[in-house]
Amino acid sequence: MSDTLGGGVQLQTGCQAPKKKQSKSLAARGPTALPKNRGTGFEGWLKFPMVTIVAVDPGAKFSCTDPLGEYYAEPPLAPDEFKEESELYHPSVSFDRSVELRDLASCSEERLLMGVDVVDNFLRYIQIHDVCPEYETDVRQARVVCDRAKTELMSCRYAQTAMPGQFNIACVKLFYNEPTHKAFNDGLDPLDKVPKDCDAEAIFQTTVALQPRLAGNKTIEMSKDVKSIHILTTREIDLEISGLVLPSDETVQRYSAAGSPRCPILPAGVVVAKHHNIDEGYANQPRPSAVELAGRGNEAFFLDRELMALLCPGTKLRVVVHELNCDLNFISTVKDVHPSFYTFLPQELMMEWKEPRENDREAPSVDNPDAEDEAVQKMADEEKD
């Protein structure tokens, strides 16, 4: 005898019996639905080191029998099905959970592209299966960023090591002669990048003569006697590239004719940039407003054509800029190069975070605000003894 009456009322309690969930057919679930015997489609993602708490061998490859690759589908995917699923939705990635994409960029292009593919394939899965249709526009834009990341991340890496280029290095050799300038370069000497056979004066005069629109009459006139030119101000500033003016074919030919086999002069273009603030998450730091940044105007400087190919509008730069008394700027050091889509994430402040350890040292307080200094001095005295 059934325990329920008509209308789904339970005999024991007199309450409405819970409705049974009827399973939908594959056709009713939609054209993008996965067959139930294929799992949910997310089984492979559960094995990534970023969501595990055990140590991972960076050189190890995951497989369908690996304990980190445990399946949560019922029934589980067969090895052949899992391989097909992996090839379709995500590559086989094996990197430590503490590694981020920016670190991969400094390692190899292959690993960088693999890291970008992880994100792009996950977003593609969300698109195909209509996981969150209300965010379809955001997902599409995120995939566009992934496409740009494949080229911009490595280009930024190459640009940071190759910049500031031949013209700026020539300016360093000619005008960088004050010890105080080294303080703006974190103690590094830009003169170390200057080749021994570099004819700095010829490079400077040729570029100024072939680029009169940026150089101006005053610079062209003063370039005839480079000893009359000196640095007026030195600044460390953040910039966002707004325009790139490449040299014309005729100008490139004139550069080639002006150089020599021993010291060829590389064609230089003009980089136009606006002032920007590269956020790093430090608290209690003065941050200029958008109105203040716009009021500072634009900056323009020469850069080798080969290096300009690595940059694009929107690229962020942190550079040390020197202003000459001939109304011309040059760059001595490039400290940071970020892609056009760079956005500071607060969770980056947790990188290299360590668990706090017990410390019996007294903390600064209202009663003893110098406790920290006293403890440091005590440690220094103990080391001397």
N, C-alpha and C positions, 0 to 999 in steps of 0.2 A: 504494500500500500504506500502510496506516495505521502511524504511528510508535508506536502503543501496543498492548499486548496486552490480553486480557480482564482485567478487574479494574482497568483504568486504570494499568498499569505501563508506564513509558517504556522503549523499546528501547535507547536510547543509554546511559542511566544506571542502569537497573534500579530506579529510585525510583518511588514512588507519584506519579502525575501529579496536578497540582492540579485540584481540582474546578471545573467551570465554574459560574459563578453564574447561575442561572436567573432571568430576570425574571418578577416576579409580575404578574398581570393587575390592572386597576384594581379589580375587585370583590374580589380577594384582599387587596389592600392596605388595605381598610377603607372605610367610608362617608365618612370625612373626608379621604381622600387626594386630592391634586391630580393631575390627568392629567399624564403625563410631558411632553407637548408644551406644558404651561403653566409649566414651570420648577419651581423649588423653593418659590417664594412669598416668598423673602427677597431677590430681586433688587433691589427698590426700596429696601430698607434699606441696601444697600451704597453707595448714593450720598450718604448723609447726611454733612454736613461733619464730624461728630464722629469719623468713621473715616477721614478723608482727611488728607493732609499738605499740600495746596495751599491757596492763599488762595481764599476764597469771597466772592463779592459778596452782601451780605445782602439786596439787593433783587432778586437774580436768581431766576428760577423754573427748576426742573429739568424736563427733558423726556426723552423716550425717546431722543433723539439727542444729548443732552448728554454730553460726555466723562466727567463725574463720575457719570453714570447708566449706566455700562457694565454690560452684562448678563453673567451667568456661567451662564446656562442653555443647554442644548443640546436642541432649537433655542431661540434667544432668543424672548422674548415679542414679539408684534406690537404696534404702537402702541395699537390698540384694546384688546388684552388687557391691556396694561400700565395703561391708563387705568382699566379695570374693576377690576384688582387694587388700584390705588391707592385708588379710592373705597371698596373693600370693607375693606381692611386698614389703610390709613394715609392721612392727609391729605397734601396737598402742603405741605411745610414748607420755608422758606428762611430760616434764621437762622445767624449765624456760630457756628463751633464753640466759641468762647470764651464764648458767652452761656449762662447757666444760667437755670433756671426762676424763681429768686428775682428776677433782673434783669428778666425779662419781666413779672413781677407789678407792677413799678413803672412799666412802660411803658404797657400797655393791656390791657384785659380780653380783647380778641379774641386777642391774641398769647399771653396766659396760657392761655386755653382751648385754643389750638392746641397749645401745649407739653404740656399735660396729655393731650390726645387722642393725641399721639405715643406716650406711655407706655401709655395705656389700650388703644390698638389693638394694640400689640405684645403686651401681656398677653392680649388677647382672641384673637389668632392662636395663641398658645401653648395656650390653653384649647381652642380649636376643634379643633386638630390633635393634641391629646394629646401634646405634645412631651415634657413631663416629668410624667407622672402622679403620681410620688412627691411632687411639690411642688404638687399641685392645691389644697390648702388654703391654702398661702402665696400662690399666684397669685390665688385668689379674694379673700383679704384685701387684697392689693395693689390690686386693682381697686376695692374698697370705699374705700380711701384715695384713689384717683383721683377718685371721685365726691365725696368730701368736699373734696378740694383745689380743685375748681372753684368752691366757694363760700367756703371758709375763707381761701384765700390772698388773694383780693381784699378780703375783710372785714377781715383783719388789716392790710392796707395802708391801708384807709380809717380803721380805728380808731386806728392810730398817729398819723395826721395830725389826727384830730378830737379825740382825748382830750387832757386829762383831763375835759372837760365843764364845764357851767355852774357846778355846785355847787363843784367843786374849784377852779375859777378864782376864784370868789367868796372862797373861803378863802385863796387866794394873795393876793388884794388886801387882805384884812383882816389876815392874820397873817404874811405873808412880808415881813418888814422888816429882816432881818439880812443884812449883806453876806456872811457866811460861808455862808449857804444856797446861794449861787450856785455854790460849789465842787462841790456835788452834782449840778448841772445842766449840767456840762461848760462852764461859763462863760456859759450862756444865761440870760436873765432871763424867767421865766414871766410876769412882769407885762406883757410885750409882747403877750400873748394876751388881756388883759383889755379888753373894750369900754369906751369912754368913758362910755356911758350905763348901765353896769351898776350896779344898786343891790345891791351885794354884801351889805350887812347884811340887807336884806329877803329875799334868796335864802337866806342862811344860816339866819335865824330861821324862815322858812317851812318849809324842809326838815326842820329839827330838830323843829319842832312837829308836822309831819305824819308823821314816822317815829319815834315814841317808843320802839319796840322796840329799834332800834339805838342811838339817841341816848342814852337813859337819863335818869333824873331829874336827875343832876348837870349834864349837857350842856344840858338844857332850862332849868334854873334859871340857869346861867351865860350862856346865850345872850341873856338880857335885857340884859346889859351886855357887849357883845363886847370892850370895852377890857380887861376882866379876863382875857381868854383870850390865851394865848401858846403858842409852840411849845416843847416840852420836848426832843424828840429828832428827829433827821433821819437816815434810813437809805436806802441803796439796796439793794433786795432783789429776789429772783426769786420769782415766785408762779405757782401753777397754779390756775386757777379750778375750784372744786369745786361751786359753786352760784350760781344767779342768782334773786333774789327781786324780781319785777316789782311795781310799785305796782298796787293794785286800781283798778277803774273809779271807785269812789267817791273814792279818793285823787286820781286824775287830775283829776276835776272840781273838787276842792278846790284843787288847784294852779292850775287855770285861773281860779278865782274870786279867788285871792290875788294874781295877777299884774295887770299893767297893760298897755295897748297899747304903751306906750313900752318897757317892760321886762317881757315875759312870763316867768314862772317855769316852767321845764321840769320835768316830773315826773321824779323820781329814784327809782331802785330801789337794792337792796343787792347788792353783789358779795361773795361769800364765797370766799376763796382759802386754799390751804395753801402753806406754804413749799416752794420747789423750787430745784433747781440747774440753770440753763441752761448746759450744757457748751459750751465754746468751743475746747477742745483745747489750751489753754495749759498748759505743763508747769510742775511745781514750784509749783502753786497749791493752797492749802488747799481741800479739797472736803468739805463736811459729809456725814456718813453719813446713811442713810435714818432711822436711829433719832434722830439729832440733829435732822433736819428735822421729824420727827413731834413731837419734844418741844417745838418752838417754838410749837405750836398753830396756830390759824387767824387770818387777818386779814380784816377786813370794812370796807368803805368805800362811800360813796355814789357813784352814777354815773347819768348821764342815761339815761332809758329808751331813747332813740334809739340811744345808743352800746351799750347792753346787747344790742340786737338784732344787733350785729356780733360778739358774743362767744358762746362756748359752753363748757360744761364741758370742761376739758382744755386750754384756751387758756393759753399761757405768757406772762407779762408780766415785764418788768424795769422797775421804777418807783422813783421817789423818794418815800418816804412820810414824812410829818411827823406826830408824835404831839402832840396838844394837851393842855393841863393840865385839860381837861374830859372826859377819857377818850374822845376821838374822834380818828380818823385822817383825813387827806386826802392826796391825791396832787397833787404840783406838776408832775411831768414823767413822761412815759412814754417810755422809751428804746427798748424793743424789744417787739414783739408777734409771737408765733410761733403757728402752728396747733397743734391738739391732737395731730397726728401727728408733730410736729417731732422729729427725731432728728439729732444731730450726726454727720456723716460725716468721718472723719479726712482724706479726700482734699480736703476743702474748704480745708485749710491750704495746698494747692498753688495756690490761686487767686492770680493775679498773680505767679506764680513766674517768675524770670528766670534765664537761664543765667549761671553765675559768670564773672567776667572776671578777667584777670590783674591781680595787685596785688603790687607789690614791697614793700609796707609790712610791717614785722615784726609777727608775731602775738604775742599774750601767751604767755608761757612761764614755766617755773619760774625760769629765770635772769633774766628780765625781765618780771615780771607787769604792769608799768605801761606796756608798749609801746603799747597802744591809746590810753591817755590822752596819752602823749607825742606820738603821731602826730596826734591831734586838736588838741592845743595848738599843734603846729608849723604845721598848716594854718591855724589861727586867726591865728597871728602873721604868716604870709605874706599873708593877706588884709588885715591892717592895714597892712602895708608897701605 
